[in-house]
Amino acid sequence: MPFSLSKYGLIGAALVLCGCASKPADTVQAEADNMSAHYADSRDPLENINRPLWDFNYDILDQYLLRPATVGYMTVVPKPARKGLVNAANNLNEPASFLNSTLQAKPNSAAISAGRFLVNSTLGIFGLFDVATKIGLAEKNEDFSQTLAVWGVGDGAFLMIPALGPSTVRDTTGTVVDSLYFPLALLNTPLSLTRAAVGALDAREQLMSMESLLEESLDPYAFIKESYFQRQQFKIYDGNPPQPPEPEIDEAAFDDLLDDLE
């Protein structure tokens, strides 16, 4: 008998409704609370704090500051110039990527990151032009958060940081450590703020195409959280994250249950 998700979903819903109909309201509420606690996301123990921060980021900061600024930036600054600024900002991350590739025992990635920094900082005019990619040196983008993950350090609690967005304890730690590497540690405050602003505007520009998905989502906070964790897994496993095992369905048991209900 072929597996039918809709069939089993309807059966489960019917059993839950039947059970609820025969129990006092207080009992039903208690069981609902227990189920809610049971299915709470263990990755997000601070959800009661994170959700209001998400509302602040999305409903206030993004709506009244970041999105209008991004639209204005896209209108005033031509796309080639925007791409050049992003290239220059990304080029500053190459030494950190080199060190993290070394710490992760990825010599090929380390060599590519070192080559990219050398080529783009010279032929690419301080990174404004991504010459390295054109000659076959594709960006590797290894950070200290990924290094910690390779070393076996867990994510830690999920964090929704005001003005910065989703992160974890491990990712936040990695970002701080990466900022201590050359040449980021040598940047003065105006250059650091400029680099951060370029990165934020570029990231928001990339999200323009996802706005409809976010608005149509039943729970935008959960949507962003899952997208964040999927992206982190993608980065840690270099684009080949392990696939979760498929759930085993005892079809004979469901067939027996259908027979009993008839």
DRENDO-1510 file (C-alpha; in Angstrom, 1 decimal, always signed):
<recs>
REC; n; res; u; v; w
REC; 1; MET; +0.0; +0.0; +0.0 .
REC; 2; PRO; +1.7; +3.3; -1.1 .
REC; 3; PHE; +2.5; +5.8; +1.6 .
REC; 4; SER; +0.1; +8.8; +1.6 .
REC; 5; LEU; +1.1; +11.7; +3.8 .
REC; 6; SER; -2.4; +13.2; +3.5 .
REC; 7; LYS; -4.0; +10.0; +4.6 .
REC; 8; TYR; -1.9; +9.6; +7.7 .
REC; 9; GLY; -2.2; +13.3; +8.5 .
REC; 10; LEU; -6.0; +13.1; +8.4 .
REC; 11; ILE; -6.0; +10.0; +10.5 .
REC; 12; GLY; -3.8; +11.6; +13.1 .
REC; 13; ALA; -5.9; +14.8; +13.1 .
REC; 14; ALA; -9.1; +12.7; +13.5 .
REC; 15; LEU; -7.7; +10.8; +16.5 .
REC; 16; VAL; -6.5; +14.0; +18.2 .
REC; 17; LEU; -10.0; +15.6; +17.7 .
REC; 18; CYS; -11.7; +12.5; +18.9 .
REC; 19; GLY; -9.5; +12.4; +22.0 .
REC; 20; CYS; -10.1; +16.1; +22.7 .
REC; 21; ALA; -13.8; +15.8; +22.4 .
REC; 22; SER; -13.9; +13.2; +25.2 .
REC; 23; LYS; -11.7; +15.1; +27.7 .
REC; 24; PRO; -12.3; +18.1; +29.9 .
REC; 25; ALA; -11.1; +21.4; +28.6 .
REC; 26; ASP; -8.5; +21.8; +31.3 .
REC; 27; THR; -7.0; +18.4; +30.4 .
REC; 28; VAL; -7.0; +19.3; +26.7 .
REC; 29; GLN; -5.2; +22.6; +27.5 .
REC; 30; ALA; -2.6; +20.8; +29.7 .
REC; 31; GLU; -1.9; +18.3; +26.9 .
REC; 32; ALA; -1.6; +21.1; +24.4 .
REC; 33; ASP; +0.9; +22.8; +26.7 .
REC; 34; ASN; +2.9; +19.6; +27.1 .
REC; 35; MET; +2.9; +19.0; +23.3 .
REC; 36; SER; +4.1; +22.6; +22.8 .
REC; 37; ALA; +7.0; +22.1; +25.3 .
REC; 38; HIS; +7.8; +18.7; +23.7 .
REC; 39; TYR; +8.1; +20.2; +20.2 .
REC; 40; ALA; +10.0; +23.3; +21.3 .
REC; 41; ASP; +13.1; +24.0; +19.2 .
REC; 42; SER; +16.1; +22.9; +21.3 .
REC; 43; ARG; +18.3; +25.1; +19.1 .
REC; 44; ASP; +16.3; +28.2; +20.3 .
REC; 45; PRO; +16.1; +28.3; +24.1 .
REC; 46; LEU; +15.8; +32.1; +24.0 .
REC; 47; GLU; +12.9; +32.2; +21.6 .
REC; 48; ASN; +10.8; +34.3; +24.0 .
REC; 49; ILE; +13.5; +37.0; +23.7 .
REC; 50; ASN; +14.5; +36.4; +20.1 .
REC; 51; ARG; +11.0; +36.8; +18.6 .
REC; 52; PRO; +10.5; +40.4; +19.9 .
REC; 53; LEU; +13.9; +41.2; +18.6 .
REC; 54; TRP; +13.0; +39.8; +15.2 .
REC; 55; ASP; +9.9; +42.0; +15.2 .
REC; 56; PHE; +12.0; +45.0; +16.0 .
REC; 57; ASN; +14.5; +44.2; +13.3 .
REC; 58; TYR; +11.9; +43.4; +10.6 .
REC; 59; ASP; +9.0; +45.7; +11.4 .
REC; 60; ILE; +11.0; +48.8; +12.5 .
REC; 61; LEU; +14.6; +48.8; +11.5 .
REC; 62; ASP; +14.2; +47.1; +8.1 .
REC; 63; GLN; +10.9; +48.8; +7.2 .
REC; 64; TYR; +12.0; +52.3; +8.1 .
REC; 65; LEU; +15.8; +52.2; +7.7 .
REC; 66; LEU; +17.5; +49.3; +6.0 .
REC; 67; ARG; +15.1; +48.7; +3.1 .
REC; 68; PRO; +14.7; +52.4; +2.2 .
REC; 69; ALA; +18.4; +52.9; +2.4 .
REC; 70; THR; +19.0; +49.8; +0.2 .
REC; 71; VAL; +16.5; +51.0; -2.4 .
REC; 72; GLY; +18.2; +54.4; -2.4 .
REC; 73; TYR; +21.6; +52.8; -2.7 .
REC; 74; MET; +20.5; +50.7; -5.6 .
REC; 75; THR; +19.0; +53.7; -7.3 .
REC; 76; VAL; +21.9; +56.1; -6.9 .
REC; 77; VAL; +24.9; +53.7; -7.2 .
REC; 78; PRO; +25.2; +51.8; -10.5 .
REC; 79; LYS; +25.4; +48.0; -10.2 .
REC; 80; PRO; +29.0; +47.7; -11.5 .
REC; 81; ALA; +30.1; +50.2; -8.7 .
REC; 82; ARG; +28.1; +48.3; -6.1 .
REC; 83; LYS; +29.8; +45.1; -7.2 .
REC; 84; GLY; +33.2; +46.7; -7.0 .
REC; 85; LEU; +32.5; +47.8; -3.4 .
REC; 86; VAL; +31.4; +44.3; -2.4 .
REC; 87; ASN; +34.4; +42.8; -4.1 .
REC; 88; ALA; +36.7; +45.1; -2.1 .
REC; 89; ALA; +35.0; +44.3; +1.2 .
REC; 90; ASN; +35.1; +40.6; +0.5 .
REC; 91; ASN; +38.8; +40.8; -0.5 .
REC; 92; LEU; +39.6; +41.9; +3.1 .
REC; 93; ASN; +38.2; +38.5; +4.3 .
REC; 94; GLU; +40.6; +36.4; +2.3 .
REC; 95; PRO; +43.4; +36.3; +4.9 .
REC; 96; ALA; +40.9; +35.1; +7.5 .
REC; 97; SER; +39.7; +32.5; +5.0 .
REC; 98; PHE; +43.3; +31.4; +4.5 .
REC; 99; LEU; +43.9; +31.0; +8.2 .
REC; 100; ASN; +40.7; +29.2; +8.8 .
REC; 101; SER; +41.3; +26.8; +5.9 .
REC; 102; THR; +44.6; +26.0; +7.4 .
REC; 103; LEU; +43.1; +25.4; +10.8 .
REC; 104; GLN; +40.6; +23.1; +9.2 .
REC; 105; ALA; +43.3; +21.2; +7.4 .
REC; 106; LYS; +42.2; +22.3; +3.9 .
REC; 107; PRO; +45.5; +23.1; +2.2 .
REC; 108; ASN; +43.9; +23.6; -1.3 .
REC; 109; SER; +41.4; +26.1; +0.1 .
REC; 110; ALA; +44.1; +27.9; +2.0 .
REC; 111; ALA; +46.2; +28.2; -1.1 .
REC; 112; ILE; +43.3; +29.5; -3.2 .
REC; 113; SER; +42.4; +32.1; -0.5 .
REC; 114; ALA; +46.0; +33.3; -0.4 .
REC; 115; GLY; +46.2; +33.4; -4.2 .
REC; 116; ARG; +42.9; +35.3; -4.4 .
REC; 117; PHE; +44.1; +38.0; -2.0 .
REC; 118; LEU; +47.4; +38.4; -3.8 .
REC; 119; VAL; +45.8; +38.6; -7.3 .
REC; 120; ASN; +42.8; +40.8; -6.4 .
REC; 121; SER; +44.8; +43.2; -4.2 .
REC; 122; THR; +47.2; +43.8; -7.1 .
REC; 123; LEU; +45.7; +43.1; -10.5 .
REC; 124; GLY; +42.2; +43.7; -9.1 .
REC; 125; ILE; +43.1; +47.1; -7.8 .
REC; 126; PHE; +42.7; +46.6; -4.0 .
REC; 127; GLY; +40.0; +44.0; -4.6 .
REC; 128; LEU; +37.6; +46.2; -6.6 .
REC; 129; PHE; +37.7; +43.7; -9.5 .
REC; 130; ASP; +37.5; +39.9; -8.9 .
REC; 131; VAL; +40.2; +38.9; -11.3 .
REC; 132; ALA; +40.9; +35.7; -9.3 .
REC; 133; THR; +37.5; +34.2; -10.0 .
REC; 134; LYS; +38.0; +34.8; -13.8 .
REC; 135; ILE; +41.2; +32.9; -13.8 .
REC; 136; GLY; +39.7; +29.9; -11.9 .
REC; 137; LEU; +40.3; +30.8; -8.2 .
REC; 138; ALA; +36.8; +30.6; -6.9 .
REC; 139; GLU; +36.1; +32.0; -3.4 .
REC; 140; LYS; +36.2; +29.5; -0.5 .
REC; 141; ASN; +34.9; +31.7; +2.3 .
REC; 142; GLU; +36.0; +29.8; +5.4 .
REC; 143; ASP; +35.4; +31.6; +8.8 .
REC; 144; PHE; +36.2; +30.8; +12.4 .
REC; 145; SER; +32.6; +29.7; +13.1 .
REC; 146; GLN; +33.1; +27.0; +10.5 .
REC; 147; THR; +36.5; +26.1; +12.1 .
REC; 148; LEU; +34.9; +25.7; +15.5 .
REC; 149; ALA; +32.2; +23.5; +13.9 .
REC; 150; VAL; +34.9; +21.3; +12.3 .
REC; 151; TRP; +36.6; +21.0; +15.7 .
REC; 152; GLY; +33.3; +19.7; +17.1 .
REC; 153; VAL; +32.0; +22.9; +18.8 .
REC; 154; GLY; +28.2; +23.0; +18.7 .
REC; 155; ASP; +26.1; +26.0; +17.6 .
REC; 156; GLY; +25.1; +27.1; +21.0 .
REC; 157; ALA; +21.8; +29.0; +21.4 .
REC; 158; PHE; +20.2; +30.7; +18.4 .
REC; 159; LEU; +20.4; +34.5; +18.7 .
REC; 160; MET; +18.5; +37.3; +17.0 .
REC; 161; ILE; +20.8; +40.2; +17.3 .
REC; 162; PRO; +19.3; +43.8; +17.1 .
REC; 163; ALA; +20.3; +45.4; +13.7 .
REC; 164; LEU; +22.4; +42.3; +12.8 .
REC; 165; GLY; +19.9; +39.5; +12.5 .
REC; 166; PRO; +20.2; +35.8; +13.1 .
REC; 167; SER; +23.2; +34.2; +14.6 .
REC; 168; THR; +24.3; +31.7; +17.2 .
REC; 169; VAL; +26.8; +31.8; +20.1 .
REC; 170; ARG; +29.4; +30.0; +17.9 .
REC; 171; ASP; +28.8; +32.2; +14.9 .
REC; 172; THR; +29.0; +35.4; +17.0 .
REC; 173; THR; +32.3; +34.2; +18.6 .
REC; 174; GLY; +33.6; +33.4; +15.1 .
REC; 175; THR; +32.8; +36.8; +13.8 .
REC; 176; VAL; +34.6; +38.5; +16.7 .
REC; 177; VAL; +37.7; +36.3; +16.2 .
REC; 178; ASP; +37.8; +36.9; +12.4 .
REC; 179; SER; +37.8; +40.6; +13.0 .
REC; 180; LEU; +41.1; +40.3; +14.8 .
REC; 181; TYR; +42.9; +38.9; +11.7 .
REC; 182; PHE; +45.0; +41.0; +9.3 .
REC; 183; PRO; +43.9; +43.3; +7.6 .
REC; 184; LEU; +40.6; +43.7; +9.4 .
REC; 185; ALA; +42.3; +44.5; +12.7 .
REC; 186; LEU; +44.2; +47.4; +11.0 .
REC; 187; LEU; +41.1; +49.2; +9.8 .
REC; 188; ASN; +40.1; +52.4; +11.5 .
REC; 189; THR; +36.6; +53.0; +12.7 .
REC; 190; PRO; +35.4; +54.9; +9.5 .
REC; 191; LEU; +36.7; +52.1; +7.3 .
REC; 192; SER; +35.2; +49.4; +9.5 .
REC; 193; LEU; +31.8; +51.1; +9.5 .
REC; 194; THR; +32.0; +51.6; +5.7 .
REC; 195; ARG; +32.8; +47.9; +5.2 .
REC; 196; ALA; +29.9; +46.9; +7.5 .
REC; 197; ALA; +27.5; +49.2; +5.7 .
REC; 198; VAL; +28.5; +47.9; +2.3 .
REC; 199; GLY; +28.0; +44.3; +3.5 .
REC; 200; ALA; +24.6; +45.1; +5.1 .
REC; 201; LEU; +23.3; +46.9; +2.0 .
REC; 202; ASP; +24.5; +44.1; -0.3 .
REC; 203; ALA; +22.9; +41.4; +1.9 .
REC; 204; ARG; +19.6; +43.3; +1.9 .
REC; 205; GLU; +19.8; +43.7; -1.8 .
REC; 206; GLN; +20.2; +39.9; -2.2 .
REC; 207; LEU; +17.1; +39.5; +0.0 .
REC; 208; MET; +14.8; +41.5; -2.2 .
REC; 209; SER; +14.0; +38.5; -4.3 .
REC; 210; MET; +12.9; +36.6; -1.1 .
REC; 211; GLU; +10.5; +39.2; +0.2 .
REC; 212; SER; +7.5; +37.5; -1.2 .
REC; 213; LEU; +8.5; +34.1; +0.3 .
REC; 214; LEU; +8.9; +35.8; +3.7 .
REC; 215; GLU; +5.6; +37.7; +3.5 .
REC; 216; GLU; +3.7; +34.5; +2.5 .
REC; 217; SER; +5.3; +32.4; +5.3 .
REC; 218; LEU; +3.0; +31.5; +8.1 .
REC; 219; ASP; +5.8; +32.2; +10.6 .
REC; 220; PRO; +8.5; +34.5; +9.2 .
REC; 221; TYR; +10.6; +34.1; +12.3 .
REC; 222; ALA; +10.7; +30.3; +11.9 .
REC; 223; PHE; +11.3; +30.7; +8.2 .
REC; 224; ILE; +14.4; +33.0; +8.7 .
REC; 225; LYS; +15.7; +30.7; +11.5 .
REC; 226; GLU; +15.5; +27.6; +9.3 .
REC; 227; SER; +17.0; +29.4; +6.4 .
REC; 228; TYR; +19.9; +30.5; +8.6 .
REC; 229; PHE; +20.6; +27.0; +9.9 .
REC; 230; GLN; +20.4; +25.5; +6.4 .
REC; 231; ARG; +22.9; +28.1; +5.1 .
REC; 232; GLN; +25.3; +27.4; +8.0 .
REC; 233; GLN; +25.2; +23.6; +7.3 .
REC; 234; PHE; +25.8; +24.4; +3.6 .
REC; 235; LYS; +28.9; +26.4; +4.5 .
REC; 236; ILE; +30.3; +24.0; +7.1 .
REC; 237; TYR; +30.0; +21.0; +4.7 .
REC; 238; ASP; +31.3; +23.0; +1.7 .
REC; 239; GLY; +28.0; +22.7; -0.2 .
REC; 240; ASN; +27.4; +19.0; +0.6 .
REC; 241; PRO; +25.5; +18.8; +3.9 .
REC; 242; PRO; +24.5; +15.3; +5.2 .
REC; 243; GLN; +21.0; +14.3; +4.3 .
REC; 244; PRO; +18.7; +13.5; +7.2 .
REC; 245; PRO; +17.5; +9.8; +7.3 .
REC; 246; GLU; +14.1; +9.2; +5.9 .
REC; 247; PRO; +11.5; +8.4; +8.5 .
REC; 248; GLU; +10.4; +4.8; +8.6 .
REC; 249; ILE; +6.7; +4.3; +8.3 .
REC; 250; ASP; +5.1; +1.1; +9.5 .
REC; 251; GLU; +2.4; +0.8; +6.9 .
REC; 252; ALA; +1.0; -2.5; +8.2 .
REC; 253; ALA; +0.2; -0.8; +11.5 .
REC; 254; PHE; -1.6; +2.0; +9.7 .
REC; 255; ASP; -3.5; -0.5; +7.6 .
REC; 256; ASP; -4.6; -2.3; +10.8 .
REC; 257; LEU; -5.7; +1.1; +12.3 .
REC; 258; LEU; -7.8; +1.8; +9.2 .
REC; 259; ASP; -9.4; -1.6; +9.5 .
REC; 260; ASP; -10.2; -0.9; +13.2 .
REC; 261; LEU; -11.8; +2.4; +12.3 .
REC; 262; GLU; -14.0; +1.0; +9.6 .
</recs>
